[in-house]
């Protein structure tokens, strides 16, 4: 036996440990939900949780106020203990507070955490500063600055968390709202406000749903008596709405498509499966960690069983949807609607091709923009522009870049290329042309979607918008169950002018908005007014293009 001469121990650097934990909280929405969920969970008996989130952009501050049970000094000491044992969990009350990340979350984005809390008529206020965490002596302890210590008050129980001196350029309030609304679908009887907006989960319109019991599957032993609900929406879902929510005692851990991501119609599928054993799993490989990453660990045995079960049942539902779609396309009315949809798409794509040339010309004659290639016009092949000096026979069609279709009547280019070799004139190929021009290649930094738009009529529900744009497929879906379209269709059928004119107008409006959204996502617009102008001009172009088709 080896003689032990030194007592070796595992040690931790408190300051570094805290900052490393905080690094897992990279976004404002993660931090906000950390403190909102605490306020929802830790409440007195017979109290309905109410939490309010306020964002002060100018002061770079996020405030989360709740009506929970509050904390006294003993509770605060436990709160600020790194990886301290959760009192509720120890007492057998299930919840999400397993890792004690509240004191560190704020420092993922900010420099100061202030907590003001009232419990049983006594108020305490404390602060934790990044500067104190980073001090050399923080290896052993990090001081908590006590501003108020159990001061008598007539205020109700509750806690106010202030995340101050936030380092983000701007605080995304919409992202915070979306994150909260995603989670509170699984919390009953709670109220959360972001500013004046009341966060609510509104379930999409359901076309049909199915339930599958794990006890009747090959995974009965691993999963026990749990039920998987798979619902199919009437309209395509936003990205954050898609997938099966995997929860444990109502705590969301991941939304998944369980390997079916590439299948058609996954953007219509949502649902949930609650597996209580996830919260109690003591495997050497844990099912999840303290990062709140929204992802379960696929190497955990229980997680693997969940994903296999969900994937197997999702495949059955998707196969059913694919068969329905095949039969739908065979119906006579569907064929007539599709014929009309194709006619709309032809007009849209005619405009799109002309619009692409306009954008390409603007890029060709704008200094510094040669390598810029908006995803909306990017094909798999590089595109060429006839401009500047060269040997190609051509005819000059403009001495300037010309007025832009998407920026009102401002002359283009805004920044003429200083290189005399790169004339601002625009040419078109002409074998008999008197001019000579060169092909200017627009370098593609990445491959992106090319081609045109498709249009389809769908039954998406009376509460859904008149149309939706599916960017991933560059598809415009017109909702024939919307009250306006349904009424027009009922008047005289598919070929009736009232329905046709309305359907065209709806599709044209969605197309015009889609162009602006795609360009805005590429950072094309410097001023929000430019995007509005682009939508207006797009709708005007389409109305002009379709006039003879609809009114002759």
URTARA-V816475 format. One record per helix or strand. SS is the DSSP state (A for helix, B for strand). FROM is the first residue (numbers start at 1). LEN is the number of residues. Records with the same first field share a line. If there is no record, write none. Layout:
BEGIN
SS = FROM-LEN ; FROM-LEN
END
This chain:
BEGIN
A = 14-9 ; 28-14 ; 73-7 ; 87-4 ; 102-7 ; 130-4 ; 136-4 ; 173-14 ; 214-3 ; 220-4 ; 239-3 ; 266-3 ; 276-5 ; 301-30 ; 332-33 ; 483-10 ; 497-25 ; 528-23
B = 50-7 ; 61-6 ; 110-10 ; 122-8 ; 145-8 ; 158-9 ; 191-4 ; 197-2 ; 206-8 ; 227-7 ; 243-6 ; 251-6 ; 269-6 ; 383-4 ; 392-7 ; 402-2 ; 411-2 ; 426-4 ; 435-3 ; 439-4 ; 454-5 ; 467-4 ; 475-5
END
